[in-house]
Amino acid sequence: MNTFKVTIQETSNPSILKFEINQFITQHQSFEFNNIDEAKASPLAQQLFYLPFVKKVYITSNFVAIERFSIVEWEDVQKEVANQIEDYLNADGVVINQDDAPKKVPVTVYAESTPNPSVMKFVANKKLVTATYEFVSIDTAKASPMATELFHFPFVKSVFIDENYVSVTKYDVADWNDITNEVREFIRSYIENGKEIIAVNAPETIAKTAEKVDAHFETLDDTSKEIINILEEYVKPAVASDGGNIEFQSYDEATKTVKVILQGACSGCPSSTFTLKNGIENMLKEMLAGKVNTVEAING
């Protein structure tokens, strides 16, 4: 089982600090507690209220937010609080007693078409995962109970899961007009019932954790770093809105060739080649004059 790790994130409110966790700790539910009596459904929150400076505790999918009284400054106590949360979770401490918690969370999912006619994007009003995952067959989907169940639909070819949406690629045998409502309702019901989306013990190699990404970034040459920053800032948001993802793979200084991996709706999309050549390639040529000649795509 993966070890819980807690990182500290500041918020726009100096009284509130977020303690972000590398795994999900609730079944896509959110809870707010104003005192220890209100927190009877959460042994974790109750423990935190024993700290005299804790005013309010907010627990959701992958973080705990705490509002403090002004008797202390966060910089004096934040490390101890992070360690306490981390130790509690790694000792198999209970976050929420489901018997005391609401059984279902109101969930909405809407279907959104993408530039790839084979792919439909299903967007939820809840955070689903903390990293991107792509599964191209039921054999590769062992780490995702949700993807495994989606592959039981005979028309599902691949499944891509990002922060708050699921992109489903279908075989040509089916028409989206006939199957969209069925898939949308399956995903909505699955999330609402708090079922597991990615297994807690899923191999870390599937998800590129922030630590791994940062460590790899530091080993790259300056041009590769510039390319990644441009892709992250200018390209990824647009690609994600279409239900896909783009990842930097390599840069060859000799040939000035950039290779990227296309996932989700972008993988195999008829318009992706046009987007690649007329969008991404031209952008990199302009912003990194003399350093980039060609951009090549590898379907994920």
Residue pairs with C-beta under 8 A, 6 or more apart in sequence:
1 200
1 201
2 22
2 23
2 200
2 201
2 202
2 204
3 90
4 21
4 22
4 23
4 86
4 89
4 90
5 21
5 22
5 86
6 19
6 20
6 21
6 22
6 82
6 83
6 85
6 86
6 89
7 19
7 20
7 22
7 82
8 17
8 18
8 19
8 20
8 78
8 79
8 82
9 17
9 18
9 19
9 20
9 63
10 17
10 18
11 17
11 18
11 65
13 67
14 74
15 55
15 67
15 68
15 70
16 65
16 66
16 67
16 68
17 65
17 66
17 68
17 74
17 78
17 81
18 63
18 64
18 65
19 63
19 64
19 65
19 66
19 81
19 82
19 85
20 62
20 63
21 62
21 63
21 64
21 85
21 89
22 62
22 130
22 209
23 62
23 130
23 200
24 61
24 62
24 130
24 198
24 200
25 59
25 61
25 62
25 64
25 89
25 95
26 59
26 60
26 61
26 95
26 96
27 96
27 98
27 105
27 194
27 195
28 61
28 105
28 107
28 126
28 127
28 128
28 191
28 194
28 197
29 60
29 61
29 96
29 101
29 102
29 105
29 194
30 58
30 59
30 60
30 61
30 105
31 41
31 42
31 45
31 58
31 59
31 60
31 96
31 101
32 56
32 57
32 58
32 59
33 39
33 42
33 45
33 49
33 56
33 57
33 58
33 59
34 56
35 49
36 45
36 46
36 49
36 50
39 45
39 46
39 49
39 57
40 46
40 97
40 100
41 96
41 97
41 100
41 101
42 57
42 59
42 94
42 95
42 96
42 97
43 93
43 94
43 95
43 97
44 59
44 64
44 85
44 88
44 89
44 93
44 94
44 95
44 96
45 57
45 59
47 84
47 88
47 93
48 54
48 57
48 64
48 66
48 81
48 84
48 85
49 57
51 77
51 81
52 69
52 71
53 68
53 69
53 71
53 72
53 77
54 66
54 67
54 68
54 69
55 66
55 67
55 68
55 69
56 66
56 67
57 64
57 65
57 66
57 67
58 64
58 65
58 66
58 67
59 65
59 95
59 96
60 127
61 126
61 127
62 127
62 130
64 85
66 81
68 74
68 77
89 95
104 192
104 193
104 194
105 126
105 191
105 192
105 194
106 192
107 124
107 125
107 126
107 188
107 191
107 192
108 124
108 125
108 188
109 122
109 123
109 124
109 125
109 184
109 187
109 188
109 191
110 122
110 123
110 184
111 120
111 121
111 122
111 123
111 180
111 181
111 183
111 184
112 120
112 121
112 122
112 123
112 243
113 120
113 121
113 176
114 120
114 121
114 167
114 242
114 243
114 244
114 265
114 269
115 242
115 265
115 269
115 271
115 272
115 275
116 169
116 242
116 243
116 244
116 265
116 266
116 267
116 268
116 269
116 270
116 271
116 272
117 176
117 270
118 157
118 169
118 170
118 172
118 268
118 269
119 167
119 168
119 169
119 170
119 243
119 244
119 264
119 265
119 269
120 167
120 168
120 170
120 176
120 180
120 183
120 243
121 165
121 166
121 167
121 242
121 243
121 265
122 165
122 166
122 167
122 168
122 183
122 184
122 187
123 164
123 165
124 164
124 165
124 166
124 187
124 188
124 191
125 164
126 164
126 191
127 163
127 164
128 161
128 162
128 163
128 164
128 165
128 166
128 191
128 197
129 161
129 162
129 163
129 197
129 198
129 207
130 163
130 207
131 206
131 207
131 208
131 209
132 160
132 161
132 162
132 207
132 208
132 245
132 263
133 143
133 144
133 147
133 160
133 161
133 198
133 206
133 207
134 158
134 159
134 160
134 161
134 245
134 263
134 264
134 267
134 300
135 141
135 144
135 147
135 151
135 158
135 159
135 160
136 157
136 158
137 151
137 158
138 148
138 151
138 152
141 147
141 148
141 150
141 151
141 159
142 148
142 199
143 198
143 199
143 202
143 203
143 206
144 159
144 161
144 197
144 198
144 199
144 202
145 195
145 196
145 197
145 199
146 159
146 161
146 166
146 187
146 190
146 195
146 196
146 197
146 198
147 159
147 161
149 186
149 190
150 156
150 159
150 166
150 168
150 183
150 186
150 187
151 159
153 179
153 182
153 183
153 186
154 171
154 173
155 170
155 171
155 173
155 174
155 179
156 168
156 169
156 170
156 171
157 169
157 170
157 171
158 168
158 169
158 267
159 166
159 167
159 168
159 169
160 166
160 167
160 168
160 169
160 243
160 244
160 245
160 263
160 264
160 265
160 267
161 167
161 197
161 198
162 240
162 245
162 264
165 243
166 187
167 243
167 244
167 264
167 265
168 183
169 264
169 265
169 267
169 268
170 176
170 179
190 197
191 197
198 207
204 212
217 225
217 228
220 228
221 251
221 253
223 251
223 253
223 288
223 291
224 248
224 250
224 251
226 287
226 288
226 291
227 248
227 251
227 258
227 284
227 288
227 292
228 248
230 283
230 284
230 287
230 288
231 246
231 248
231 260
231 280
234 283
235 246
235 279
235 280
235 283
236 245
236 246
239 245
239 246
239 266
242 265
242 266
243 264
243 265
244 262
244 263
244 264
244 265
244 266
244 267
244 269
245 262
245 263
245 264
245 266
245 300
246 260
246 261
246 262
246 263
246 266
246 280
247 260
247 261
247 263
247 300
248 258
248 260
248 261
249 259
249 260
249 261
249 298
250 258
250 259
251 257
251 258
251 259
252 259
255 293
255 294
256 291
256 292
256 293
256 294
257 292
257 293
257 294
257 295
257 296
258 284
258 292
258 294
258 295
258 296
259 295
259 296
259 297
259 298
260 276
260 280
260 295
260 296
260 297
260 298
261 297
261 298
261 299
261 300
262 269
262 272
262 297
262 298
262 299
262 300
263 300
264 300
266 272
266 275
267 299
267 300
268 299
272 297
273 297
276 295
276 297
277 295
280 295
281 292
281 294
281 295
284 291
284 292
284 295
285 292
285 293
